[in-house]
Amino acid sequence: MTCQHVKMPGGVTAIVCSRNQRKRKCKCGRPGTLLCDWKMPGKARPTCDKPICDRCATSPAPDKDLCPKHAWEWTKWKSQRGLGL
């Protein structure tokens, strides 16, 4: 059984447990040990959270990982601003 601590509104913490936690896989089929940290303003979740493996992930900064789609967006954003690759 897997349990997680979840912060609720008002500072309350809940413990949520489940028996059958779905194994997350990267699009390439490997275990998705990381989640994409691309910010998603206006969405229910603040970040993309797609599962990615360490081979497919791009890390633009310490403790930040991007899925291939958002790594491309990051590269495009940098080049538009003349920040280089």
N, C-alpha and C positions, 0 to 999 in steps of 0.2 A: 504494500500500500504506500502510495506517495502522498505526502502532505505538504502544503504550502501555506505560508503566512500571508494574508492579504490585508492591506490597509484599507479601511472603510472611511467614509466621510465622518468628520467629528473626532478623528483620532483613534477610533476603535479598530482593533485588529481581530480578524477572523482566521480560523484555521480550516482550510478546505482540503479534504482527503479524497482520493479516488483509487480504485483498484486497477482499472484498465487505462492507464495513461498511454495515449497514442504515441507511438515512437515517431519522432519527427525525422523526416528525411529531406536531404538537399535535392534539388531538381536533378542532379547527376546520379542519384541513387544511394549515395553514401549517407551515413548518419549525420543529421543536421545538429551539430553540437553548438552552433552559434545562431544568433538571431540578428537580422538586419536592423541597424540603428538609424536608418534614414528617417528623418522627421516627416510626419504626415499631418500637417495642420488641418484642423477641421474634421478630422476623423475620430472615431470612437477610441482607437488606440493611438497613442502619441507617436509611435514608430511603426515602420513596416512590419517587423517581426517575422519575416519569412525565414524558415530554417535554412541554414547554409553550412556546408562543411568547411573545414579549414583550407582546403585546396581552392574552393570557388570564392571564398571571401576575400575582399579587399579591405585593408585596414588603413584609412586615411589619417588616423590619430590613435594614440594609445586607448585601449578599451572601446574602440569604435570599429564595427564591422559592417560592410555593405555587401548586399547581394549583387550579382553581375549587372542587373538592370540599373540599380542605383549607383554602382561604381561607374557605369557609363555616364549617368546623369551628373555625377560629381566631376568627372573629367571634362564633360561639356561645359559645366558651370565655370570651372577654373579657366578653360581656354577662352571663354567669352570675356573674362575679366583680365586676360593677359597674365595669368598667374603661372603659366607653364604647366608641364605635365609632370 
